[in-house]
Amino acid sequence: QISVLSGARGHLIGEVKAYLQIIAGFSLFWCGSIYMDMGVRAMGKPRLSMLVTLLASLINISCDLLFVGVFHWGIRGAALGTGIGFVVSFAILLRQYYLPQARLRFQRFKFRGRIILKIMANGSSEALTQLSVGITTLLFNLVLMGRIGESGVAAFSIILYLHELLIAITIGIASAIIPIVSYNYGAQKPRRVLRVLSLALKAGFSIGLLTTATIYLAGDSLARIFSHEPDLIRLTASALRLFAPCYLFIGINIIASSYFTAMEDAVRSALISVQRSLIFILLGLWALPLFFGNNGIWMTIPAAELLTVLCSVPMLIYSRRRLRRQAQGL
């Protein structure tokens, strides 16, 4: 049922089902790795966090080569390889909490609803983003299946794979500034917060500019990494060029959302997240194909990021002015 709701048809239903059934068995290790990775970084070990992530990725790739390339287990082998990567990551990170010098440890706790609700509220923007990604991916699949067919879904899948790779550095910057901004804001050092925010925004925009230029110059080559079918390569390369302008704005939006989370401004952070990942995408999927045909589908995310940046930049300007006034008062 989940496969069908996601837009799968025919033999794809069995493939999706097989992958989901295997990967679900590793969900504890997947979620646990995410939580403990945050803690390890908070303990002042960002390099270890990076190395564990790289190791898990290499194990995943190696298992894919073995299970899919040698044993020919297909999609089941790919799911198993991903799961094993999660298990290794989980085991290494868990050990960090039991070392004698560990600054965070597991212990018995009292259930304090007010604190838990505050944590959930402050993290609501990230939760909304993750939830919205599932919803919008489903909608994209349905629209693409209806207007273009399986080739459209295949092209969109390739774009999403590339998208995850291309925004990885920006997400890393956005994640890294959270403890720095939070600590210095709590320590009443607004000048440090301003410097970190300025550096992050400049880096995010520069990376976006470079990414956009790379797609326009090498869109065909990027598509060939994932497919050898000429028609699919042409469709993906064409769609990528329509998709590329989103990178001019996405860094500012992602960093702004993380910044407001670090400042415990959950409302602004959630507003940015829900705009860029749900509201403007829904509007775009409805309106843009009416004016631009199938090209409008690929233009939806750039339009959503542009509209969001028109909202996030004034919020950042207001917040920076407030921090400057605090800095002058110290």
N, C-alpha and C positions, 0 to 999 in steps of 0.2 A: 504493500500500500504506500509506503514511504517512497519507494522507487517511482511509482506511477505519479504520485503527487509532485515529485521532483522533475517530471517531464520525460522520464524514461519510457521507451517503447520497445516492443519485441525482445530481442536477445539482450538488450541493455538492462532489462529488469533483473534478469538472473545475475548479471555481473555486479550490478549495484548491491543487490541483496547479499551476494557472497562477500563482498568487501565489507559491508556494514556489520555483518554477523561476526566477522573475525576481529575487526577493529574495536567493536564494542567490548570485547573481552579484555582489552588493554586500557579501558577508559580510566580506571583507578590510577594507573601509572602515568597516563597522559596528564590528567588533572593535577595529580600530586607533583609531577615535575614542574608544572607551571607555578604552583604555589611556592614550592621550595626554592625554585630559581629566584623568585622575588626576594625571599629571605636571605639567600646567599649573597645577593647583590647588596642588600641592606646591611649585611655583616661586613661590607667593605671588600668583597671578593668578586668584582666584575670580571676580572680576567679568567677566574675559574669558571664562572657562568658561561663565558664565551667558549672556553675550551670544551666544556661538557656539551654544549649545543653543537659544536663542530664534530665532536666524537660521535654523538648520537646520529648526526646527519651522515657521517662516513659509514657508520654501521648500517644505517638504512640503505644507503646506496650499494654497499657491498652485498647485503642480503638480497636486494633487488636483482643484482647481477647473477647471484647464485640461484635464487629460487625461481626467477622468471627466465633468465637467460640460459641457465644450465639445466635445471630441473623441469622447466616448462610448466610451472604451476599457475601461470597467468595472474589474474587479478588477485587470487588468494595468496599467491606468493608475495605480491606487492604489499598487501595488507599485513601479512605476517612480518615482513621486513620492517615496516613502519612501527609495528607493535614492539618488536625486539629493541629498536632504537629507544623507545619510550622506557622500557624496562631498565636498560643500562643507565640512562639519564637519571631515572628515579633512584637507583641504587647508589650512584655516586653522590648525588645531592643529599640523600637521606643521611649518609655517613657524616656529613659536615655538621649536623646538629648534635652528634654524639662525641665529637672531639673534645678533649679537655679545655681547649681555648675557645670553644664555640661561644659566640656572643648571643645567640638565640638557641633556645632549647625547648623540647617538648615537655609539657608538665600538665598536671591536672588544672582544670580551669572551672570557674563559675560562669554559668550562663548569664550574661548581662545584656538584655535585650536592647537597651538604649545604645550601648556601644556598638553592637552588631548592626543595628539599623543605621547608625551614623556611618559606619564603614561601608555598608551597602549603598547608602545614598551618595557618598563621595565617589564610589566606583561605578555609579550608575551609567556614566557616559560610556565607559569601556564595555559594560554589559549590553547597553543599547546597540553599540557598534557591532558586537559579535552576533547579537540576535538579528539585527537588520541585515547583516551580510547573508545569513541563511535565507531570509525572506526575499531579498532582492535577487539573489542568485536563482532562486526558484522562479521568480517572475521573469527574469531574463531568459531562462531556459524555456519557459512556456511561450513567451513572445517569439523567440527565435525558432522554436519548433514549428510554430504556426505560420511564420512569415518566410523563413528560409529553409527550415528542415534540419536534419542531423548535422549537415556541414556547418550551419550557423552555430549550433551548440558546440561542435568540435573547435571552431575558430574561437569562440568565447572562452572555452576551457584553456586553450593555448594562451590567450591574452591574460587570463587569470593567473596561470603559472608564471608568466613573465612578470606580471604585476607584482606578485609576491616577492620575486627576486629584486625587482627594480626599486621597490619602496622599503626593502629590508633595512638599509642604512638609515633612512629617515625615521622609521619606527624605532631603531636602536637609539637614535639621538633623542627622540621624544621620551622613550623609557628612561634614558640615562639622566635627563634633567629633573625627573620627578623627585628623587631623594635630595638632589642638590638644592633645588628651589625650595622644597619643603623645609629642609634643615635651616637654610639661611633666612627664610621668611620667619620661622619660629624663633630664630636667634636675633631677630630684629636687625638684619643686615641687608636692607633693601638694595643697596648699590650692587652687591654680589648677585642678587636676583636679577636685576636689570642687565648686568653684563652677561649672565648665562643665557637669559632669554634672547638678547640681541645676537649673541653668537649662534645659538640654535636656529633662529629664524634665517640668518644669513646662510648658514650651512644648508638648511632645508631647501631654500629657494635655489641656491647654486646647484645642488644635486638634481633638483627638478628640471632646471634649465638644461643641464648636461644630458639628463635622461631623455628629454623631449628631442633634443638635437640628435641623439643616438638613434632613436626610433625613426626619425625622418630620413636619416642617412643609411641606416642598415636594417630597415623593417623586414625586407625579404629574407635577409640572412638570419634574423632572429626567428622568423617563422619556420625556416628550414631545419632549425634545431629540433623541432617537434614533429615534423611531417615531411614525407617525400612525395605527397600527392600534389601535383601542380595546381589543381583547382583550389584545394584547401590552402595552399601557400599564398596564392593570389588573393583569396578572400581574407585571410588572416592579416596579410601585409597591408591591404587596403583599410581594413578595420582598425589596425594598429595606428595608422596615421590620423584617423579620425579620433581615436582614443587618446593619443599622445598629449594634447594640450592640458589634460587633467593634472599632469606632473608639474605644471607651472604653479599650481595653487595647492596641491595636496599636502606638500610639506608644511606650509603655513597652517593649514587646518589641523593636521595631526598634532603638530607641536603646540598649537594654541589649546587644543583640548587637553593634552597632557599637562600643560602649564596650569590651567585652571583647576585641574584635579589636584595638583601639588599645592595649590593655594587654598584648597578646601572650598573652592567655589564650584560646587557640584552642578548648580543650575546652568551656568554659562558653559561648562564643559559638556553637560548632557545636551544642551541646545545645539552646540556645534556638531556633536556626534549624530544626533537624530536628523539634523538637516542634511548633512552630507551623505549619510548612509541609508536614509529611508525617505524622508519627505520629498526632497528635490528629485530623487531618483524615481519615485512613483509619478511625480508630475511630468518628469522628462519622458518616461516610458509611455505615458498617455499622450503627451502633446507633440513631441518631436517627430515621431513617425508620421503624424498627420501632415506635417509640412515638408519633411525631408525623406520620406519613405523609409527603406531599410537602413539608410545611413543614419537616420535619427536614433536608431537603437544604440549605435556605437558612440554617438555624441552625447548620450544621456549622462554618463559619469563626468565628463569634462564640464558639462553645463551645471551639474550638481555641485562640483567643487568650486566653480566660479561664483555661483550664487552664495555658497557658504562663506567664501573668503570675503565677500562684500559685507557679511555679518560679523565674521570673526575679527577682522582688522579693526573696526571701531571699538570692539570689546578690549582688544589688546592695547589700543591707544589710551583708552580710559584707565586701564589697570596700570600702565606705565606712568601715566601722570600722577596717579595716586601714590605709587612707589616713590616717585621723585619728590613729592611733597613730604613723604615720611623721611626720606633721606636728608632733606634740607632741615627738618625739625630735629634730627639727631645731633 
